[in-house]
């Protein structure tokens, strides 16, 4: 099939493009320029993409032209300003990108007759922060204290409204996930990025909030969820619904625990230390998802446990730092993950 991926130059988007091409699909992209040293650049993903449009999703005309030019069967909307701390610095652009950008993609997909299915990716941070011990479920209230969370909750609500109020709307569903890790991430203020950089340089990484609990998930598990949701939409199911894609409770552990595990994988690396500064923006203390709906309704399963997730990430970083081709190492992991999905499906 023909896919249009918005945000294809980002971390998730580059892995998604690699995976789709490996499955034999044609991939078109719409995004801003990639960050220096990104997976998109290092794996030369541009060579594999049929059409690579560089535009801002806030530009409605550019989005409409890109979607029409691709004439895709499926739209996967990943483009976003994805960082909480950046949203404090640039709240307006965060809101415009995440809310108006999403609406522009919805309108463009609706105006393009080829589109048969559409997945809008929001985040686990769309849920109102009530510090509940159980994982958030799809019917829990949405909210957001920081500009990023508020913008993504608003994008989620706008998408729900669009799906309910647009006659003959393209079959569309919402995917909620977060805290994905894997090789090739270069975004600032992300734990694994900071850990890999610190341990590679032989310095002790500083953690802002080592007690914060997050659901750690490998990027390939997350993207597998998106594609299972696409299959459901093409099969006439799931339209108008939202789904959480998160790891099991055993993978929801404190930041400090993850840092210690990565240090051990780095074989004798210096341990982490807590950042002595106290002027950091407020972040959610506990955030986990309940993915029971995706498991029951879509048959999706998270396949890599926490230790495997971190081991795959460290293995990617070590091998590419040693000079192995980034695309080769990445595709090797894509294919290994695909083989696991096949084995699990056959055993079910």
ROLOSE-855536 format. One record per residue: z, y negated, x of N, C-alpha, C in turn; residue in three letters. Coordinates in steps of 0.001 Angstrom, whole numbers, plus 524288, in hexadecimal, padded with zeros to 5 digits. Layout:
% residues N
ZYXZYXZYXALA...
//
This chain:
% residues 348
80000804AA80344800008000080000800007FB2780365UNK7FF5E7F6BF800D47FF627F1B98038C804767EEE880239UNK807797EDA08064280C807EB02805AB80C2D7E56F807C1UNK80EAE7E1D28050080FB97DCA9807308158D7DC4E80828UNK817067DB3980CF981C817DAA480E6E81D6D7D4F580FE4UNK820BA7D23A80CFA822497CD0080EAE826CB7CD9681283UNK826D67CA428168282AD77CACE81A88829BD7CF4D81E3BUNK824BA7D0A681EE9823647D5398221C824597D457827EEUNK825237CF7282994826387CE6C82F1E82C057CECE83065UNK82F4B7CF6C82C60834EA7CFDA82D3B836837D55E82EC7UNK83B957D62682F5583DAC7DB2B8311E83C5A7DF9282D4EUNK83E017DF0A8286783CB67E30D82488836D57E367823B5UNK8344F7DEE38236A82EBE7DED78224482B7D7E19E82656UNK82CD97E10282B54829E97E39B82F7B82A9C7E98A82F3AUNK82F6B7EB4D82E628305A7F0F082DC482D727F2FC828FDUNK82D727EFF6824B482ABC7F1A381FF9824DF7F21F820EDUNK822987EE418239A81D047EE78824CA81BB87F33E82817UNK81EEA7F45182C1181E047F8F482F5181E3B7FDF082C14UNK8221F7FE3B828A3822B0802EA8257081E34803A9821A2UNK81C7B7FF7081F298182C7FFDB81B6E813198016881E20UNK8120F7FF0B822A780D538006E8258F80D8D8062582742UNK8122D807EF828E4812BB80D6382A868119F8111F82603UNK8128780F528212E811738128D81C9180BC48121B81AC4UNK808AE80ECF81D658032F80E5681C14801DF809F181859UNK805A08069381722804A48023881393802367FD9481676UNK7FFD77FA1A8137E7FDC47F53881592801BE7F0EE81492UNK803307EE1C818A4807587EA398183C805287E4C281921UNK806697E140815858054C7DBB58161A80A877D8E481664UNK80AB77D49D8194180FA87D1E681A0080F547CC1F818E6UNK813AD7C9EE8171F814507C4518164D819A57C2D18186BUNK819BF7BF6F81C6081EC27BE1881EC781E237B96D82262UNK822947B78A82440822A67B3BA82876821AB7B68482DA4UNK821127B38C831D6820627B5E7836FB8252D7B9238386FUNK824797BD6983B42828F27C09A83CD082C617BDCE840CCUNK8314C7BF55840ED834DC7BD42844DA8334D7BF4B84A3DUNK834337BC3E84E57832F87BE16853A4835C37C331854E1UNK832ED7C6E585707835357CBE68587F8363B7CF93853FDUNK834077CE5F84F6F835027D18684AC68325A7D6D484B1AUNK833F87DA61847BD8316A7DF778475382BA57DEC384607UNK82A727DB08842AE825017DA1D8412A8219D7D8FD845F6UNK823A17D5B884969820B87D48084E328209E7D919851F1UNK825287DB67852EE825967DF588570A822C07E466855A2UNK822967E5AC8509781FCF7EA6884EE381A287E94884D7FUNK818767E46A84E248131A7E2C984D0F811707E45F8478AUNK814D27E323843DB813CD7E4A283E6C80F047E1DB83C4BUNK80DEF7DD2783E358095D7DA3983C5A804537DD5783CF1UNK804187E0BA840DD7FF687E3E5841B77FE9C7E7EF83D63UNK802C47E91383A89802937ED218367F802087EAEC83104UNK802D27E5CD83077802BF7E34B82B557FD2E7E1A282A07UNK7FB7E7E2E0825467F6297E1A6823B77F5497DBC88233DUNK7F9257D8F5821557F8A67D34E8208E7FDF67D0DE82182UNK7FE347CD3C82511803287CAE5826CA803057C50A82589UNK8054D7C39B82123805487BE2D81F6580A6C7BB9E820F5UNK80A1E7B73F823B780EC07B4538253680F4B7AFA782180UNK813187AFE081E25813FE7ABB781A59819A57ABEB818A0UNK81B717A7988166B820C57A71481479820D17A87E80EABUNK824647ABEA80D12824827AD848078E825E67A904803F0UNK827C27A4AD80618828C17A010802D2823B679D6180134UNK81F5979EBC803AA81A4479C7C8027F8179E79FE57FE5DUNK817FA79E4A7F96F8160E7A1877F51E810407A2A97F596UNK80D2979EBD7F71B8078779F8A7F788806397A3747FBD2UNK808F67A32480039807FA7A6C7804888097F7AC5180305UNK80DCA7ACD58003180F747B2037FE7480B717B4487FAB0UNK809B67B1237F6FD805DD7B2F97F32A800D87B4B97F5E6UNK7FF247B1B27F9B87FA5B7B3007FC8A7FB057B8077FFB6UNK7FF917B8B480223800817BD5780557800AB7C24680206UNK803477C1F97FD8C8039B7C6987FA2D7FE3E7C7E47F7F4UNK7FB707C3EF7F6287F6367C4DF7F4077F2927C7117F832UNK7F2F37C5137FCF27EF977C6E98012A7F0A57CC83802ACUNK7F58E7CE2B802507F6ED7D38F8039A7F5767D7527FF41UNK7F59E7D5807FA4F7F4A37D8D67F5BF7F7AC7DDF17F62EUNK7FCDF7DDA37F6CF7FFED7E25F7F7E1801117E5967F2FBUNK802267EA8F7F3DE804437EDDD7EFBC80A167ECCC7EF0CUNK80CBC7EBB77F3678126D7EB1B7F369813E27E63A7F67EUNK8179C7E33B7F463819E07DECB7F72F81F8F7E00D7F868UNK821027DF7B7FD4B826767E0057FEFB828267DAC180128UNK82BAE7D8277FE5382D447D2D87FFC4832497D301802EEUNK831AB7D25B8081A836217D25580BA9837147CCFB80E13UNK833437C97280DCB833B97C4688107A838877C16D80E81UNK83BA67BF7681231840777BCBA810BA842C57BA038157CUNK846487B66181472849DD7B4818187B84EA17B81281806UNK84F867BBAF81BC9853267BFF981AF28589D7BF6281D40UNK859EE7BAE381F6D85ECC7BA798226D862C47B6EB81FC1UNK867917B8DD81F4386BBF7B5DB81CC286CF17B0E881FD5UNK86DB27B164824EE86F3C7ACD38280486AE17A8BC82838UNK866017AA718285D861A47A6C782837861847A3DC82305UNK863257A67C81ED6863107A3EC819B7866EE79F7081965UNK86B1F79FAB81C6586EC479B3D81C9986C3E7969C81F60UNK8690C797C78234B8667E7939182636861D57915082345UNK85F0C794B28207285A457930B81DBC85A5C794F381815UNK85DDF792DA814DB85E4D794DA80F7885973793D780C28UNK8571678F4480CB18529678E178095E84E0D791CE80A6FUNK84C9B7927980F6384831795E48109A8496B79B8C80F2AUNK84E6379D1D80FA884FF27A25E80E1384F087A32380845UNK850C279F63805228502279FD37FF7684A6779F9E7FDE8UNK8478179BFF8003A841EE79B977FEEB83EFA7A09280061UNK840077A2AB804FF83D527A762806C083EA77AC0D80353UNK843A57ACD0802528455D7B1907FFAF844987B1717F9CFUNK844CD7ACD57F773844367AC787F1BC83E927AB1B7F04EUNK83CB67A68B7F1FC837657A4FE7F0A68335D7A8997F327UNK8347B7AA657F7EA830E47AE0D7FA6B830467B3097F74CUNK8349A7B5067F5448345E7B9BF7F207831317B8C27ED17UNK8321D7B4517EA9982F327B3257E5D6829607B2A07E6F8UNK828057B0507EB608227D7AFD57ECCA81FEA7B5287ED5CUNK822B37B8DB7EFAE8208E7BE227F05281FEE7C0CB7EB06UNK823CE7C0357E79B823707C2837E26181EA57C07C7DF77UNK81DE97BB517DF89819737B8FD7DCD7814497BACE7DF2BUNK814037BB0D7E45E80F2A7BC997E6F780DCC7C2417E5C8UNK811B57C5A97E5BE810B97CB287E48A80ECC7CBC87DEEDUNK811137C8C67DB6880F837C9197D5F4809DA7C7417D532UNK8083E7C38E7D862802F47C1687D7E57FED27C4BB7DA94UNK800867C8D37DD617FCE87CC2F7E04E7FC807D1697DD83UNK7F7F57D2837DB537F7667D7037D7E77F81A7DC4A7DA74UNK7F7D97DC8E7DFA17F8357E19F7E23F7FDC77E3BA7E294UNK801AF7E0557E211807137E1DF7E3288091C7E5907DEEBUNK80AE27EA257E09D80CE97EE257DD08812CB7EEB47DD50UNK8152C7ECC07E18281AD77ED377E22181CBC7E9107E5ECUNK8218D7E7527E51C823BA7E32D7E85F8299B7E40F7E907UNK82B6A7E3BE7EDE3831017E41E7EF09832C27DF027F185UNK836B37DCA27EF33839087D7DE7F14983E257D95D7F3F4UNK83E847D8317F8F58431E7D99D7FC02846E77D5037FC0DUNK84BAC7D5F07FA3984FAF7D1E07FAA3853A27D3927FED3UNK858697D4B77FD7A85C597D6008016E8613C7D8257FED5UNK864997DAA7801F0869AC7DC4C7FFEC86D407D7A57FEE1UNK86BF97D3258011A86F5C7CE918009486E6A7CB7E7FB8EUNK86B417CDA97F80086A827CB007F2F986F437CB887EF73UNK872B67CF337F09B877207D02A7ED1E87B7A7CC367EDF5UNK87DF67CAB37E997882687C7237E9EB886B37C9AC7ED2AUNK888A17C6D37F10188C727C8E57F4B8891DB7C9087F23DUNK893787CDBD7F091898BA7CE717EE6089BE27D23D7F1ADUNK899DD7D3967F65A89C9B7D6F37FA1A89E827DC007F7A1UNK89B357DE507F45F89CC37E32C7F1CC89C2A7E7C87F58AUNK89FA47EBAD7F51889F727F0137F8B989AC27F3A67F7E2UNK899067F43E7F3068947E7F7927F21188F797F4907F34BUNK88B407F7637F3FD886457F4DA7F4FE884497F1FF7F02DUNK8818D7EDB57F10D87F517EAC97ECAF87AFE7EDFB7EA1EUNK87ACC7ED967E4DF876D07F04D7E1D08731F7EC5C7DF63UNK86EAA7EE4D7DDB786A817EADC7DBDF86C187E77D7D73BUNK86FE87E9277D430871877E60D7CFAB876347E2817D0CBUNK877D17E21F7D5B387BFE7DE7A7D720879DB7D8E57D71CUNK87D357D4FC7D62B87B677CF847D5F8879357CDBB7DB38UNK875297CA807DAEE872E97C8287DF97875937C2F77E0C0UNK875477C1567E5A2877B47BC667E728876367BB177ECBBUNK8794C7B7A57EF2A878247B63E7F48B87AE77B1427F624UNK87E7E7B1A67F9ED881567AD007FBBD87E677AA237FFFCUNK87BB17ACF18035C878A97AA648077B873187A9808058EUNK870387A5DD807E286AEF7A4A5806018673A7A95480610UNK867B47ACB180A04864417B13C80A30865347B4C78057BUNK86A1D7B656804AA86B4D7B9DC80056869C67B7767FB1CUNK86AE67B2687FA7D869837AFC77F5A08639F7AFBC7F4CCUNK860AB7AECD7F90485AF87AE957F87E858BE7B3EB7F712UNK85AE47B80F7F942858E07BD437F81A85A8B7BF0C7F2A2UNK85F487BD977F101860E37BEBE7EBA185D607BBE07E7C6UNK85C1A7B6FC7E9138589A7B3F67E5B68532C7B6647E592UNK851317B8297EA0A84C197BAC07EA3184C257BFB47E6EBUNK850767C27D7E71E851117C7467E406850E27C5F87DE32UNK853B67C1ED7DCA6853D37C0627D71D84E807BE5B7D557UNK84BFA7BB4C7D8A9846B97B9677D75E842FA7BE027D69AUNK8435E7C1E57D9EB840007C67F7D967841227C9647D459UNK8461B7CA0E7D3168477F7CCA27CE2F845547C9A67C984UNK845DB7C47A7C9A8843D57C13A7C56583DEB7C1AE7C505UNK83B547C1807C97E835A17C1EA7C98E833DE7C71E7C73FUNK8368D7CB597C8BD835147D07B7C6C7835BF7D0D27C0E2UNK839E47CE4A7BED783B127CEA37B944837BC7CB007B5F2UNK835D87C6C17B8448334C7C2B77B51D82D697C2537B5D9UNK82B397C53D7B98B8259F7C4E57BAA1822AC7C9257B7AEUNK81F607C7A97B3EF81C597CB9E7B116818D97CEB67B4CEUNK818FE7D3D77B450815BD7D7297B793816F37D6CD7BD57UNK81BF27D5EB7BE9F81D777D5457C41481C177DA147C751UNK81A727D9167CC1F8199C7DD547CFDC81E987E0967D02FUNK81E467E5CC7D014822FE7E8FA7D0B9825F17E7667D5ABUNK82AAD7E58C7D4E782DA87E3217D9278333F7E5117D90EUNK835767E5EA7DDA783AF47E7667DE2383D5F7E47A7E2BCUNK842917E4357E2B6845897E17B7E6BF848557E57A7EA23UNK848127E4BA7EF4284ADB7E8137F2F984F0E7E4DE7F5ACUNK853D57E6DA7F5A88583D7E4327F82485A507E7997FC8EUNK85A637E56D8014285C667E83B805D085E1B7E43A809CEUNK860A47E5F680DF3862527E24B811F3864AF7E50B8169AUNK8659E7E20381ABA867FE7E40781F80865087E8A9821C5UNK85FDE7E830821CB85CC47EC408244485C867EB4382A1EUNK85C327EF7A82D0885BEC7EF2A832B5857867F2B283490UNK855EC7F1F28396E851C77F51783BB184F737F2518405FUNK84BFC7F4E1843028499B7F2A4847A2846377EDF68466DUNK8464D7EA29849EB842B47E5CE8498D844867E107846A4UNK849487E1168449A84B3D7DC6A841EE84C777D83984601UNK84AE17D361844EB84C067CF0F8488784EA37CA7E845C1UNK850147CB33840C98527C7C6E883DE2857D87C5938401DUNK858E27C08A8407585DFE7BEC98424F8623B7C03683E5EUNK8670B7C0A78405686BA07C18A83D0786B9E7C6DF83A64UNK868EE7CAA783CB3869247CFF883AAE86BD57D36C83EB0UNK86F447D6C683CCE872CF7D9A18404086FF37DCED8444BUNK86C697E04D84295869E07E3CF84652866A07E0D184A4EUNK8644F7DC73848AB861597D93584C56864F67D732850A1UNK869797D52D84F0D86D317D31B852E186F707D76885657UNK870877DBFE8540C872B67E0448571F86ED97E23085B3AUNK86A027E311859A28660F7E4F985D4E8653C7E10B861B7UNK864F07DBFC8604C864347D7F98644F868D17D7DF86815UNK86D8B7D830865FE872337D8008694C872B67DCB386CCFUNK872387E16486A91872CF7E61D86DB986E6E7E699871BBUNK869B47E4DB870508655F7E5068740F8667E7E192878C5UNK869207DD27877C186A4C7D97C87BFA86F7A7DAAA87EA5UNK872567DE8A87CB08774F7DFE587F0687BB77DC2387DD1UNK87B527D96B8795C87F787D5C9877CA881F67D7BA872C0UNK886967D5B2871B2889787D76286D17887CF7D41E86861UNK8855D7D67A86473883E67D38985FCD888B37D16E85CF9UNK888277CCD585AB888C677CA72857B988B417CB03851E8UNK88F0C7CCFB84F0988E697CDE3849718915E7C9B884658UNK88EA87C757842878911B7C35583F53895517C5A683BCCUNK894267CA1983960897AB7CC4E8357A897797D243835C7UNK89A3B7D49783990899DA7DA4183A5E89BEE7DD76835D5UNK89F037DB13832658A11E7DDFC82DF189DA37DE0382930UNK899657DAFF82937895E57DABC824B4893387E001823E1UNK893297E1C681F10890DC7E6DA81DC488B677E60D81B7FUNK887A97E90081D9B882487E8AF81BD187FFB7EE3581B48UNK87C057EECB817EB8795B7F3DF81768874DE7F44481B45UNK875977F6F781F94871C17F727823CD86D9B7FB3782291UNK868AE7F98D82272864627FCF0820E085FBF7FC2D82493UNK85D2E8007F826048588F7FFFA829488541C7FDA782618UNK850FB7FA6F8289A84CBD7F7B7825EF848FB7FB9082359UNK8481D800218259A84479803DF8234E846978063581E47UNK84BBB806EA81DDE84E14808B3818F684D46804A5814AEUNK84E197FFC38160284D707FB7A8124D847C17FB3181068UNK844147FB398140883E907FAC6812A183CB47FF8380F8CUNK83EDF80406810B383D9E808A980D9E83F16807C1807E9UNK8437D80528807128450A803E5801BA841178006E7FF06UNK83F327FC76801BA83B457F8FD7FF6E8366A7FC117FDC6UNK834BB7FFB58011882FF48028B7FFEE830C2806A37FBA8UNK83561808DF7FB4F8369B80C517F6E9836758092E7F1D2UNK8384F804567F1FE83825800F57ED6D832827FF9E7EBFAUNK82F267FEB77EFD9829957FDDD7EEC782747802907EBF0UNK8287C8073C7EDCC8267480BFD7EB4C8282B80C507E59CUNK82D1580ADF7E49282F0080AFD7DF2D82C06807217DBBCUNK82B05802727DDC6828137FE8F7DACC8228F800777D9A3UNK82006802BC7DD7A81AB9804BB7DCB581AA48094A7D8E5UNK81F2180BD97D85B81F9E8104D7D4CC8215A80E967CF52UNK821BF8095C7CE9482332807607C97082902807117C872UNK82C31807487CC95831E1806FB7CC09834058024E7CEFBUNK838CF800D47CDC283BFA7FD227D0D683A7C7F7687D02FUNK836627F6197CD69834E27F09C7CCF18390B7ED8B7CA01UNK83A247E8D77CBE883E167E5817C9848439C7E6AB7CB41UNK844467EA237CF0A8497D7EBBE7D0B384A8E7EA1F7D658UNK84F977EA477D7B68515F7E9537DD0F853F77EE407DF1DUNK8535C7EF277E436855947F3CA7E6B08581D7F2597EBE2UNK85CC57F4827ECC585F587F40F7F1D885D6F7F86C7F56BUNK85C857F7187FA5885B4A7FAFA7FE5585F197FA33802D3UNK863257FD58802DF8671E7FCE3806ED868DE80234808BEUNK86B8F8026A80D2D86D638075E80F50872288095380C5AUNK873D880E2280D68878898102F80AE087D6A80D5B80CC6UNK881CE80E0580A03886AB80B5980B8D8884980C4C81133UNK886E8810CC8135A88870811FE818BB885D080E6781CB0UNK8819380BC981B2687EE08083081EB38808A8028E81DE4UNK884428019881A69886577FC548199B88B5A7FBD981CCAUNK88AE77F9B58217988F557F9798251988FA77F4038276DUNK894177F2B1829DD894B77ED7E82C2B890EC7EC72830A7UNK88FDB7E7918317B88C857E5CA835BC88E877E7D783AF5UNK893AA7E79983BC7895EB7E964840B0894F97EF27841B6UNK895047F25383D96893FC7F7EB83E2C88E647F8D384007UNK88ABA7F60783DB4885427F67E83F4D884A47F4DE84504UNK887157F0858467C886B17EEA084BDA888D27F2A684FB5UNK88D1C7F52A84E6188F597F91E851DB88BC97FDE08524FUNK8895A7FF6F84DF7885C9803DD84E1D880FA802A68517DUNK87EE97FDEB850F787A5A7FC768541387BCF7FC2B859DBUNK8807A7FA4185B098823E7FA0E86076882807FF87862CBUNK8845A8034C85FAD884A4808AC8619287F2A80AE58627DUNK87B82809AC85F008762680B7D85FAC873AA809228648FUNK8757C80471865FD8735C801DB86A9A875BE8040986F9CUNK87925807D886F1287B5280AC98737587E2C8075387762UNK882FB806268760F8864180342879BD8859F7FD6C87986UNK8833A7FB6887566882A57F5C2874FB887EC7F32D8742DUNK888327EE3D875A188CFD7EB47874BE88E157EAF786EF1UNK892FA7EB5D86D3C894337EAF8867A9893547E569865BDUNK893357E4F386096892917DFD285E44897BB7DCDB85E3CUNK897807D7DF85D0689C387D4BC85C6589B7E7D119857C1UNK89FD67CF798558489F887CC02850FF89E867C66A852C1UNK89B137C3D184FEE899D67BE5A8510289EAB7BB0C84FF8UNK8A02C7B7E9853C38A4E07B4B2853318A4097B00084FACUNK89F2B7AE8E84EB089E1A7AA1284B4F89F647AB608459FUNK8A1297A78F842C98A2BC7A86983D5789FB37A50E8397FUNK89BBA7A24783B53898E279EA2837F3893DC7A0F7835CBUNK893BC7A61A834E888F147A899832D988ED07A7E182CEEUNK88A0F7A79F82AB1889867A7618250688BEE7AC288226BUNK88D967AB8781D94890007AFCC81AA888BF27B40B81991UNK88D6E7B8FB81A8388A1C7BD698194A88D447C15E8162FUNK88A957C4888130A88D277C86F80FD9890167CC578133FUNK894F27CD92811BA8981F7D126814DA896897D6D681401UNK895707D84180F198940B7DD9E80DD188F3B7DD9780A5CUNK88B4B7E09380BE68867A7E0B7808E08840E7E62080958UNK8841D7E91280503881A37EE33804E487EA27EEC77FFC9UNK87AD47F23F7FFD48778E7F32E7FB49878557F8B07F930UNK877CC7F9377F41D8779F7FE4B7F187871E37FF6D7F05AUNK86FAB803527F2F686A20804967F24E8694F809207EE8CUNK86D2780A167EB4386CCB80E887E7AF8682780E477E402UNK866C2809A17E23C86259809237DE9C85D4280AC97E138UNK85C5A809097E6108579D80A917E8DB8577E810707E9D8UNK85BFE812A57EAF585C43818407EBE185B0981B4C7E6E6UNK85D478199D7E28485CA381C747DDA28574781B877DB2BUNK8559A816997DAF3850D4815537D81684BE1815EE7DB58UNK84C46815217E07A847A7815477E3D18477281A0E7E75EUNK84BD881CD37E7DD84C01821417EB6E84C3B81FBB7F123UNK84DAA81ACA7F22884DFE818E67F7928531D81AAB7FA0AUNK852F481BBE7FF0F857AF81D0E801FF8579781A3280740UNK85C1E8184E808F485CA78164280E4385CDF81AF1811F4UNK859A481AFC815FD858FC81FA38193985BBA81F6F81E7DUNK85C7E81AD4820BF85F0C81A69825D7864A9818A28251DUNK8686381BA58274486DCE819F4826E686ED9815A582AEDUNK8739E813AC82B07874CE80F3B82E69873CB8107283429UNK8759C814F7835F9874EC8163A83B8386F24816C383CE9UNK86C0E819248397B866748199183A80863DB8143383A65UNK86571810F2836B58634280BAB8364986400808AF83B5DUNK868B5808D683D79869C9806058425686724808A3846FBUNK866F380DD78470286470810A084B5485E9480F7284B80UNK85BFF80F53846F98566B80E1A846DA8557580883848C2UNK858EA804FB847568584B7FF86848E7858F77FEE584ECEUNK85CF880152850EF85DED800FA8568E859A4803C885995UNK857DF80841857A6853B080B1A85A4784EC2807C685A8AUNK84D6D8051D85653848D6801AF85642849717FD6285A5CUNK84E117FAF785A7A84EF47F6A785E2684EAF7F883863CAUNK850FD7FCEC864F7851007FEF486A5384B7C8005C86C25UNK848A880315868D08437D8050086A6483F998008686B07UNK83FB57FCCE8678483C0C7F86A8680683D877F4E786C96UNK842A17F46486DA6844487F15187233842967F3EF87745UNK8422A7F9208771B840837FC0A87BC783A977FC0487C81UNK837C27F99F878E0832237F9108798F82EB97FC6387610UNK831177FFA3872AE82DD5802A686F1482B3C7FEF386B2BUNK8265A7FFFF86996823A47FC8B865F2826987FC05860CDUNK8276B7F73E85F1D82A877F63A85A6E8280F7F8BC855A0UNK822DF7F8568553E820647FAB18509F8211F8009585098UNK820A1803148551782128808C385559826A480A80853C6UNK82A9A807D9855DB82FFE8094D854998310A8086384ECCUNK82F198041584CBB82FF7802D78473A82D50806C9843A7UNK828668080A844C48259980BD38418C827FC8114284204UNK82A1B812878469082CCA8178E8472683163817E28435EUNK83458813A3842DB838B8813A783F36836D7813AE83989UNK832A1810D28387383062810E08332D82EDF8166B831A0UNK82C42819328351F82A7C81E7C833EC82F0B8224E83398UNK832F6821A0836F18379682500836AD83A6D824468317FUNK83AB681F6182FBB83D3781E6182AAF839FC820B98263CUNK834D1820468268B831718227A8227F8320B8286382234UNK8328782AE6826BA833558308C826C38387A831FB82421UNK83C6D82EBE824EF8417082FD9822608410482F3A81C7BUNK83E4B82B3381AB283DA882A93814FD83AD682F46812ABUNK83701831548158B83427835ED81397837B583AA981341UNK83AE883B7E8174983E7A83FFD8173C8426183F93812C8UNK8447083AE6811FA8484A83A2080DCB845C183B138087CUNK840E78391E807CA83E2F839D7802D683D1783F99801D5UNK83B9684261805E483A71847F98053E83F4F84B268040DUNK843CE8495A80614848B984C2F8053284B1384AFB7FFDFUNK84965846B57FD6E84BB3845187F86B84A1E848B97F405UNK
//
